[in-house]
Amino acid sequence: MLTTQQQQQLADKVVGLLDANEVPSFRLVNKAAAAQFCAPHHTTFGLSRPVSPHAFAVHWPRRAPRGVCR
């Protein structure tokens, strides 16, 4: 059986491996996790992230489809 301190340390390690947008969901595990990760950066989902110009160019074509621009 883990002590409370060991549980908190384990939760810290797990959260350290998660993506920032997964941490708010981790808070739903139990009340202790919700209390431990209550800081704003743990409770906020990021809707978008910056990407490099190269990655953007690979994903999105340079030309708009016909009929979109005149």
ABEGO torsion letter per residue (X at the ends): XBBAAAAAAAAAAAAAABBAAAAAAAAAABAAAAAABABAAAABBBABBBBBAAAAAAABBABBBBGABX
